Amino acid sequence: MHSTSKARRLGKYFLIIDNMFVVIGFYAVFPLISIYFVEQLGWAAFLVGFALGLRQFIQQGLGIFGGAFADKLGAKPMIVSGLLMRTVGFIIMSIAQTPILLCLSCILSALGGTLFDPPRTALVIKLIRPWELGRFYSILMLEDSVCAIIGITLGTWLLQYNFKLVCFTGAILFFIAGIFNAWGLPDYKISSSHLSLLDGIKKVLNNQRFVIYALTLTGYYILSAQMMLMLPIRVHEISGQLSCIKYIYIIEAILSLLFIIPITYWAEKYFRLETRLMMGLIIMIISLFPIGLVKNLYELLLLVSLFYIGSIIAEPARETLIALFTDYKARSSYIGFNKFSLALGGTLGYSGSGWLYDLGKKLNFLQLPWIALSVIGIITLLGLYYQFRYYSFQFSLLNKKNCTYTHNKSIRKKN
C-alpha cells in the first residue's frame, strides 16, 4: 500500500513537470500562428483557420485510435513518439511559406498529438484517485495558465526577430519533453484488460450516455477554440500592438492564481458537476456576445476575464464528468472518443469563425462571428440541460459516486 501511494505521489509530480514542457511549447507557437500569417503576411483568416482546424480535427478526431493503441501498447511508446513527431511538425512550420507547407506542419503536429494526448490524459485518471480528480484538474489548469503566459511571452518576444525562432523554440521544448518521458516515465499499462483495438472502440460506442455527452461538448469546444484564433486577433485589432496579445494570458494566469482553487472547492461543496458545467458555459456565452462591439482594449480584456472565469467554473467539472464516465478496461479509448468531439469543435471553431471573420470584415459587420458563437453556446447549453434532465438518475449516481469517494477519503484520513 505504501509503495502504491508513493508511486501515485511521484506520478503526480511527473505529470506536472511533463505538462510544463508541453504547455510552454504549445503556447510559444500556436497562438502566434494567426498573428504571423494573417496580420503580418496578410493571408486570409479562413485559410489560417482551416490549417489550425485541420490540426485540431486530425489530432482529436483520430484520438480514439491513438487511445486504443495506447490501451494495447502502453503509454510510454505512444507519448514519446508523439512528442517527437510534433517536434518535426514545428521544424517544418518554421519554413512554411505556402499554405501547403503550413497544412503539412499542422498535420504532423496533429498526428503527434494523436499519439501523446490520450495516454497522457488516461495517466491522470490512472494515477489520481477519483475524489482528487477535480482538484488535480484545477492544479493543472493553474499550471496551464502560468505556463501559457511564459510560452506566449517567449513567443511574442521571439516573433519580433523571426518566426523561425518561435517554431524552433517550440520544437526544442517538445524534444525535451520527449526525452524526459523516454528517461523517466515507467512502462505503465493504462488499461487493466487485454481488449483488442476494435473491442476497445466498440466498448466506447456501446456506452450511449457517454457518446451523447461527449458529442454535446462540441459546442463548448467551439467557444474554447477562440482563445487561439479570434481573441488574439481582436486584441491585436484594437491595440495595434503585438505585445498586447500576452495580456490575454496574463489575465488567465492571474485569475487562475487567485480563483481556481477557491472556486473549485466552493463549487464542489454547493453544486453538482453538471450544474457547474452549465453555469460556466452561461458566463462564457455572456462574455463572448459583445466582443465585436467594444472599441476599448480595457473593455475587451474585461470580457476576456469574464470568459476565463466561466472556463474556471466549467472546465474541472467537464473533465471530472468525463473521468467518471470512463471504463477502467479501456481508459484511453474513452478519452480518445472525447477528443473526437474536441476535433469537431476545434475544426468548426477555427475554420468557421475565421470564415465569419473574413465575411464580417467584407460586410463591415465585425459582430458577426461573435453573434454566431453566442448562438452556438446557447444551443450547446440547451443540449446539456436536456441531456442532464433526461439522464437525471444516471447523473445523480455519478455525483453520489463522487461524494462517496470523498466521504471514504475523509474516513481514511481520520483513521
Secondary structure, DSSP 8 states (H G I E B T S, - for coil): -HHHHHHHHHHHHHHHHHHHHHHHHHHHHHHHHHIIIIIIS---HHHHHHHHHHHHHHHHHTHHHHHHHHHHH-HHHHHHHHHHHHHHHHHHHTT--SHHHHHHHHHHHHHHHHHHHHHHHHHHHHHS-GGGHHHHHHHHHHHHHHHHHHHHHHHHHHHTT-HHHHHHHHHHHHHHHHHHHHHH-------SS---HHHHHHHHHT-HHHHHHHHHTHHHHHHHGGGTTHHHHHHHHHH--GGGGHHHHHHHHHHIIIIIHHHHHHHHHHS-HHHHHHHHHHHHHHHHGGGGT---HHHHHHHHHHHHHHHHHHHHHHHHHHHHH--GGGHHHHHHHHHHHHHHHHHIIIIIHHHHHHHHHHHT-TTHHHHHHHHHHHHHHHHHHHHHHHTHHHHHHHHHHHHHHHHHHHHHHH-
